[in-house]
Amino acid sequence: MKEDKAIIDIDVRDGDGIYLIINNPEAGPRAARQDVIDAIEGCGIKDVDYFIISNIFKRDELHIEECISRNTDVVHVLETMTVTVSKDKMSATAKFNPPVNKGRKLTATDIATIIEKEGIRFGVPAGLPEKLSESHDYTSVYTVATGQDLVEGADGYIKYHFNEKKKDIKPKTMEDGKVDYKNLDLIEKAVNGQVLLTFIQPVPGNNGINVHGQVAAARKVKTASVISAGKNVMESEDGSELIATEDGQIIFDGKKISVSPILEINGNIDNSTGNIDFNGSLVIKGNVLAGFSISAVGNIDILGVVEGAKIKSDHSIILSSGIQGSGVAEIVAGEDIFVKYVENSTLYSGGNIITDSIMHSKVSCGGALTLKGRNGLLVGGHTRVGGRLEAQTIGSRVATLTELEVGMDPKKLQEYRVLQEEYEAVKKGYELNDRLFVTLNTAMKRGTLPVDKKVQLLKTINMRNSLREKAEAIQDRIKDIMPYLDGEGNVIIINKVMYSGVKLLLGNAAMLVQHRIQSSKLKNTDGRIQIVPF
């Protein structure tokens, strides 16, 4: 059998010696001198006769067998494993070295002992020594231990669902370059049921451990600050949230959070506050300057003077020092308005209005309008009152035009006027459609109506019916509204005098006052205004 490569072997023969056996191939290179020396030294052979070895390389035989030592005390080298620990000590690897002269291979116990002697105390997978003893090679590098990375925890914190920081009151610059000093948005508002803040629990970290078992302790995490629930605030069932139980302003001092249904402004409404839009009640202790606006869901109480501003409340408005409106002030209340005096302003009240005087203003009052006090004056402008009107004086000595509509709910009156316009439009449409119907129907009876016109006739009939139904529905609604507009049961009470120049509509009865009326009661009787002195 021909060989492609020389085979070198060492044979230990007890009582005789150690033999070097070389089998050279018939074709191919002979055994190299260095390969032979490496094989001899690898077996740990003692007392080698290198002269014999030197002569071997002078021979041409394919098979050579020579005794190179009479000392049969051969060294058998055990298989070894070299362990390397990384610089950061977070991993350890191993590489196996083959045995010498048929030395014994490492057992699982041997491997475990080597790992332990290298100071590896942590991160060795269970069963690793057994697995490596069963299968490994001499070219691979095996991971024998892995450390545990240090993982820092996260501190607990509070997640705020509102702007908990102090407002930056710098005004905003608009797209056109102008500076908006009015919409500063200074108030933090809450609604009932709103989550104000959430306590986020801390997340503990994991200690780091290197392969030598040395521990790098994770930082101790901190819990969130304690924020207590104040007025109109409650904790959630699990204590993780604070929740508003009322609509209003959020009051937060860093330790306690509350919700106040009343917002107090100690000064004026001006560039320092901007416009106010609040979901509770408002108390303004200063003036409201021209050009600003106030809106509130609850009551609004203003102690100072209102200039040319806009004020709106879903409930009542109390203006202790009156309004100097300059023709632009607008006061809108869902319920009552209490005001000391009104000049050149517009008032809308869903309820009653009580004041000392109203001059040259536009007033719409769903309930009763009462002007009493030292003046009790109503002069100029246009006033609509759904209920009773009582005043000391109406009009002026110089016959200032003062228009009154009393006994008619302003909202119902406005609806009535809209319905009247709709009715006239429907009526006009019906009349036009009716004329077309008559023309087409006449041609139909004569038998001269083309097919396409028959289709148009059918559409005309459907339109007539639809317009008739709509007109009837409008008329029914007008009938429902009329009791609110007839003025019966509502009166005008003049405690002192009503001057000429007053244009009066009391329900469905009208009058232009041409002479003074002293201390009287005016009422609608069967469509006529009756004046009853008292």
C-alpha positions in Angstrom: 0.0 0.0 0.0 1.4 3.2 -1.1 1.4 6.2 1.3 1.4 9.8 0.4 3.1 10.9 3.6 5.7 9.5 5.9 4.4 7.9 9.1 6.5 8.3 12.3 5.8 6.2 15.3 7.4 5.4 18.7 7.3 1.9 20.1 8.2 1.2 23.7 9.4 -2.4 24.1 9.7 -3.4 27.7 13.1 -5.0 28.5 14.5 -4.1 25.1 14.3 -0.4 24.5 12.4 2.3 22.6 12.2 2.0 18.8 11.7 4.7 16.2 9.6 3.4 13.3 9.4 5.3 10.0 7.3 4.3 7.0 8.2 6.4 4.0 5.9 6.5 1.0 6.9 5.0 -2.3 6.2 8.3 -4.0 6.5 11.4 -2.1 8.7 13.1 0.5 10.7 11.2 3.1 10.3 11.8 6.8 11.7 15.2 7.7 14.5 15.4 10.3 12.6 18.0 12.4 9.4 15.9 12.4 11.3 13.0 13.8 12.9 15.1 16.5 9.6 16.6 17.5 8.0 13.2 17.8 10.8 12.0 20.0 10.8 15.0 22.3 7.0 15.0 22.5 7.2 11.5 24.0 9.6 12.6 26.7 12.2 9.8 25.8 15.3 9.8 27.9 18.9 8.9 26.8 18.3 9.2 23.0 21.1 8.0 20.7 21.1 10.9 18.2 24.0 9.3 16.3 21.7 6.5 15.2 19.0 9.1 14.3 21.5 11.0 12.2 22.4 7.8 10.3 18.7 7.0 9.6 18.4 10.0 7.3 21.3 8.5 5.2 19.3 5.4 4.4 16.9 4.9 1.4 14.7 2.2 2.8 10.9 2.8 2.9 10.6 1.0 6.3 13.1 1.9 8.9 13.0 0.5 12.5 15.9 1.4 14.9 16.4 1.3 18.7 17.1 4.9 19.7 17.2 4.4 23.5 17.6 1.5 26.0 15.9 3.5 28.7 12.2 2.5 28.6 11.2 5.1 31.3 8.9 7.1 29.0 7.2 10.3 30.2 3.4 10.3 29.7 2.0 14.0 29.7 -1.7 14.6 30.8 -4.0 16.5 28.6 -4.1 20.2 29.9 -6.6 23.1 29.8 -5.5 26.7 29.8 -8.0 29.3 31.3 -7.9 33.0 30.4 -9.8 35.7 32.3 -10.8 38.9 30.4 -9.4 42.2 31.5 -12.8 43.3 33.0 -13.1 39.9 34.7 -16.5 39.5 33.3 -15.7 36.4 31.2 -13.4 33.4 31.3 -12.4 31.1 28.4 -10.5 27.8 28.1 -8.5 26.1 25.4 -7.5 22.4 25.6 -4.0 21.1 24.9 -3.6 17.5 23.7 -1.9 14.8 25.9 1.7 13.6 25.2 2.7 10.0 24.6 -0.8 8.7 25.0 -1.3 10.7 28.3 -4.7 10.6 30.0 -7.5 13.0 28.9 -9.1 15.4 31.4 -12.1 14.2 33.4 -15.1 16.4 34.4 -13.5 16.5 37.9 -10.2 17.6 36.5 -11.9 20.4 34.5 -13.9 21.6 37.5 -10.7 21.6 39.6 -8.8 23.7 37.1 -11.6 26.2 36.9 -11.7 26.5 40.6 -7.9 26.8 41.0 -8.0 29.7 38.5 -10.3 31.6 41.0 -13.5 31.2 39.0 -16.3 31.5 41.5 -19.3 32.7 39.5 -21.0 32.3 36.2 -20.0 28.7 35.4 -23.0 27.0 33.7 -24.3 23.9 35.4 -23.0 20.7 33.8 -20.2 22.5 31.9 -17.3 20.3 33.1 -19.2 17.1 32.1 -20.1 18.6 28.7 -16.5 19.6 28.0 -15.0 16.3 29.1 -17.3 14.5 26.7 -16.6 16.7 23.7 -13.9 19.2 22.9 -11.2 19.8 20.4 -7.8 21.5 20.4 -8.5 24.4 18.1 -11.6 25.9 19.7 -11.9 28.4 22.6 -14.7 27.6 25.1 -16.4 30.1 27.4 -16.4 28.6 30.9 -17.8 31.5 32.9 -19.7 34.7 32.4 -20.2 37.5 34.9 -23.4 39.3 35.7 -23.5 42.9 34.4 -24.2 45.7 36.8 -27.7 47.1 36.1 -28.5 50.4 37.8 -32.1 50.8 38.9 -34.4 53.7 38.3 -35.5 56.1 41.0 -39.2 56.6 41.6 -40.6 59.8 40.4 -43.9 61.7 40.0 -45.5 62.1 36.6 -47.5 65.3 36.6 -50.5 65.7 34.3 -50.5 69.4 34.5 -47.8 72.1 34.4 -46.5 71.9 38.0 -43.8 74.5 37.4 -44.3 78.2 37.8 -45.6 79.7 34.6 -43.4 81.7 32.4 -45.4 84.9 31.9 -43.5 86.1 28.9 -46.0 87.0 26.2 -46.1 85.1 23.0 -45.1 86.6 19.6 -47.6 86.0 16.9 -46.8 85.0 13.3 -47.3 88.6 12.2 -44.7 89.8 14.7 -47.2 91.3 17.1 -46.9 90.4 20.8 -49.9 88.9 22.5 -50.2 90.3 26.0 -53.7 88.9 26.6 -53.6 85.1 26.2 -50.9 84.3 28.8 -52.6 81.0 30.0 -51.5 81.5 33.7 -54.1 79.2 35.3 -53.8 75.5 35.7 -57.3 74.0 35.6 -58.7 70.6 36.5 -62.0 68.8 35.9 -63.7 66.4 38.2 -62.2 63.0 37.8 -59.0 64.2 36.2 -55.8 62.4 37.2 -53.5 65.2 38.5 -50.4 63.1 39.1 -49.1 59.5 39.1 -46.5 58.1 41.5 -44.1 56.0 39.5 -42.5 53.3 41.7 -38.7 52.8 41.8 -37.1 49.9 39.9 -34.4 48.1 41.9 -31.1 47.5 40.1 -29.1 44.3 39.8 -25.6 43.9 41.4 -22.7 43.2 39.1 -20.7 40.0 39.8 -17.5 39.1 38.0 -16.3 35.6 37.4 -14.2 35.8 40.6 -17.4 36.3 42.5 -16.5 39.9 43.3 -19.7 42.1 43.7 -20.2 45.6 42.3 -23.2 46.8 44.2 -26.0 48.6 42.3 -27.0 52.1 43.5 -29.8 52.2 46.1 -32.9 53.6 44.3 -35.0 56.4 45.8 -38.7 56.5 46.2 -40.8 59.4 44.8 -41.4 62.5 46.9 -44.5 62.4 49.0 -47.3 64.6 47.7 -50.4 64.7 49.9 -54.0 65.1 48.7 -55.5 68.4 49.8 -59.0 69.8 49.4 -61.1 68.3 46.5 -58.4 65.8 45.8 -58.4 62.0 46.5 -56.1 59.1 46.2 -56.8 56.2 43.8 -57.6 52.8 45.4 -54.0 51.6 44.9 -52.5 54.9 46.0 -50.7 55.4 42.7 -52.7 58.5 41.6 -54.1 61.7 43.0 -57.4 62.6 41.4 -59.5 65.8 41.3 -63.0 65.6 42.8 -64.1 69.1 41.7 -63.7 71.4 38.7 -61.4 74.3 39.5 -57.9 75.7 39.8 -55.0 73.4 40.7 -53.2 74.7 43.8 -49.8 73.1 44.3 -47.0 74.1 46.7 -44.7 71.2 46.0 -46.0 69.2 49.0 -49.7 69.3 48.8 -52.1 69.5 45.9 -55.6 70.9 46.0 -58.4 72.0 43.6 -60.1 75.3 44.3 -63.5 75.8 42.7 -63.0 79.6 43.2 -60.2 81.5 41.6 -59.2 84.8 43.2 -57.3 87.5 41.3 -56.1 90.1 43.8 -55.4 92.8 41.2 -56.5 94.0 37.8 -57.1 91.9 34.7 -54.5 93.4 32.5 -51.2 92.5 30.8 -50.0 90.9 34.0 -52.8 88.3 34.0 -54.0 88.2 30.4 -57.4 86.8 29.6 -59.0 84.4 32.1 -60.9 81.3 31.1 -61.8 79.2 34.2 -63.9 76.2 34.9 -65.1 77.3 38.3 -66.1 80.6 39.9 -64.0 83.9 39.7 -63.4 86.7 42.1 -61.7 89.7 40.7 -60.6 92.2 43.3 -59.4 94.9 40.9 -60.6 96.3 37.6 -61.0 94.6 34.2 -59.2 96.8 31.6 -60.4 97.4 28.1 -59.6 94.7 25.5 -59.4 91.8 27.9 -61.9 88.9 28.4 -63.1 86.8 31.3 -64.9 83.5 31.0 -66.0 81.2 33.8 -68.3 78.2 34.2 -69.3 79.4 37.7 -70.2 82.8 39.1 -68.0 85.9 38.4 -67.7 88.5 41.1 -65.8 91.7 40.1 -65.1 94.3 42.7 -63.6 96.9 40.5 -64.7 98.7 37.3 -65.2 96.9 34.1 -64.0 98.8 31.0 -64.5 97.8 27.4 -64.1 94.1 28.1 -65.9 90.9 27.4 -67.2 88.9 30.4 -69.1 85.6 30.1 -70.4 83.2 32.8 -72.6 80.1 32.6 -74.1 81.3 35.9 -74.4 84.7 37.5 -72.2 87.9 37.2 -71.8 90.4 40.0 -70.2 93.8 39.1 -69.9 95.8 42.2 -68.5 99.0 40.6 -70.3 98.9 37.3 -69.4 99.1 33.6 -67.9 101.9 31.5 -68.2 100.0 28.3 -67.2 102.6 25.6 -69.5 100.8 23.2 -67.5 97.6 23.2 -68.1 96.0 26.6 -70.2 92.7 26.4 -71.5 91.0 29.5 -73.1 87.5 29.1 -74.6 85.6 32.0 -76.5 82.3 31.8 -78.4 83.4 34.9 -78.6 86.8 36.7 -76.6 90.0 36.5 -76.1 92.3 39.4 -74.4 95.5 38.5 -74.1 98.9 40.0 -74.4 100.9 36.8 -74.1 100.3 33.0 -72.8 102.7 30.4 -72.5 102.1 26.7 -72.4 98.3 27.0 -74.2 95.2 25.8 -75.8 92.9 28.4 -77.3 89.4 27.9 -78.9 87.7 30.9 -80.7 84.4 30.9 -82.2 85.4 34.3 -82.8 88.7 36.0 -80.8 92.0 35.9 -80.7 94.2 39.0 -78.9 97.6 38.7 -78.9 101.2 39.7 -78.8 102.6 36.1 -78.5 101.7 32.5 -77.4 104.3 30.0 -77.2 104.0 26.2 -76.8 100.3 26.2 -78.2 97.2 24.5 -79.9 94.9 27.0 -81.4 91.4 26.6 -82.9 90.1 29.8 -84.8 86.7 30.0 -86.3 87.4 33.4 -87.1 90.7 35.2 -85.1 93.9 34.9 -85.1 96.0 38.1 -83.5 99.4 38.3 -83.6 100.7 41.8 -81.5 102.6 44.2 -80.8 106.3 44.2 -81.1 106.7 40.4 -83.0 103.7 39.1 -82.5 105.1 35.6 -83.0 103.5 32.2 -82.2 105.9 29.3 -81.2 105.4 25.7 -80.3 102.2 23.9 -82.5 99.2 23.2 -83.8 97.0 26.0 -85.6 93.6 25.8 -87.1 92.1 28.9 -88.9 88.8 29.1 -90.5 89.5 32.5 -91.3 92.6 34.4 -89.5 95.9 34.1 -89.3 98.2 37.1 -87.5 101.5 37.2 -87.5 104.9 38.9 -87.0 106.8 35.7 -87.2 105.8 32.0 -85.9 108.2 29.3 -84.8 111.8 29.8 -86.0 115.3 29.8 -84.5 115.9 26.4 -86.6 113.0 24.9 -83.7 110.6 24.3 -84.8 107.8 22.2 -85.2 104.8 24.5 -86.5 101.6 22.9 -88.2 99.0 25.2 -89.6 95.5 24.4 -91.2 94.1 27.5 -93.0 90.9 28.2 -91.3 89.0 25.4 -88.6 86.4 26.1 -85.7 87.6 24.1 -84.7 84.1 23.0 -88.3 83.3 22.0 -88.6 86.6 20.2 -85.4 85.9 18.2 -86.7 82.5 17.4 -90.1 84.0 16.4 -88.4 86.4 14.0 -86.3 83.6 12.4 -89.4 81.5 12.0 -91.2 84.4 10.4 -88.4 84.7 7.8 -88.4 81.0 7.2 -92.2 80.9 6.8 -92.1 83.8 4.2 -89.3 81.9 2.3 -91.3 78.7 2.3 -94.5 80.5 1.3 -92.7 82.1 -1.6 -91.3 78.8 -2.8 -94.7 77.2 -2.5 -96.4 79.9 -4.6 -93.8 79.5 -7.3 -94.1 75.8 -7.3 -97.9 76.0 -7.3 -97.9 78.1 -10.4 -95.7 75.6 -12.2 -98.0 72.8 -11.0 -101.1 74.5 -12.4 -99.4 75.0 -15.8 -98.2 71.4 -16.1 -101.4 69.9 -14.7 -103.5 71.9 -17.3 -101.3 70.6 -20.1 -101.7 67.1 -18.7 -105.5 67.3 -18.8 -105.3 68.4 -22.4 -103.1 65.5 -23.3 -100.3 67.8 -24.6 -97.7 67.2 -21.9 -94.5 65.6 -23.1 -93.0 62.6 -21.2 -90.2 64.6 -19.7 -92.7 67.2 -18.4 -94.7 64.4 -16.8 -91.7 63.6 -14.7 -91.4 67.3 -13.8 -95.1 67.4 -12.8 -94.5 64.5 -10.4 -91.6 66.3 -8.8 -93.7 69.4 -8.5 -96.4 67.6 -6.7 -93.9 66.1 -4.2 -92.4 69.5 -3.7 -95.8 71.1 -3.0 -96.5 68.5 -0.4 -93.1 68.9 1.2 -93.4 72.8 1.4 -96.9 72.6 2.7 -95.8 70.3 5.5 -92.8 72.5 6.4 -95.1 75.6 6.4 -97.5 73.9 8.8 -94.7 72.9 11.1 -93.4 76.5 11.3 -96.9 77.8 12.0 -97.3 75.2 14.8 -94.0 76.4 16.4 -95.1 80.0 16.1 -98.3 79.2 17.9 -96.2 77.6 20.7 -94.1 80.7 21.0 -96.9 83.3 20.9 -97.8 83.0 24.6 -94.3 84.1 25.4 -94.7 87.2 23.3 -98.2 88.6 24.0 -97.0 90.4 27.1 -100.0 89.6 29.2 -99.3 89.3 32.8 -96.1 91.3 32.5 -95.9 94.9 33.4 -93.7 98.0 33.4 -93.6 99.8 36.8 -92.5 103.4 36.8 -91.9 104.6 40.3 -91.1 108.2 39.3 -91.4 109.2 35.6 -91.2 107.9 32.0 -90.3 110.7 29.6 -91.4 111.3 26.1 -89.2 109.7 23.5 -89.6 106.2 24.8 -90.6 103.7 22.1 -92.5 100.9 23.9 -93.5 97.5 22.8 -95.3 95.6 25.6 -96.1 92.2 24.2 -98.1 92.7 21.1 -99.1 96.3 22.0 -97.0 99.3 20.9 -96.7 102.9 22.1 -94.5 105.9 21.5 -94.6 108.0 24.7 -95.3 111.6 23.8 -96.0 112.9 27.3 -94.6 112.2 30.7 -96.1 109.3 32.6 -95.8 109.7 36.4 -95.7 106.9 38.9 -97.7 104.3 37.0 -98.0 100.7 36.0 -98.2 99.8 32.3 -99.7 96.5 31.2 -101.0 94.8 28.2 -104.8 94.3 28.2 -106.3 92.7 25.2 -103.6 94.0 22.9 -103.7 97.5 24.3 -101.3 99.2 26.7 -103.2 100.2 29.8 -101.7 102.9 32.1 -102.7 102.6 35.8 -101.5 105.4 38.1 -100.5 104.6 41.6 
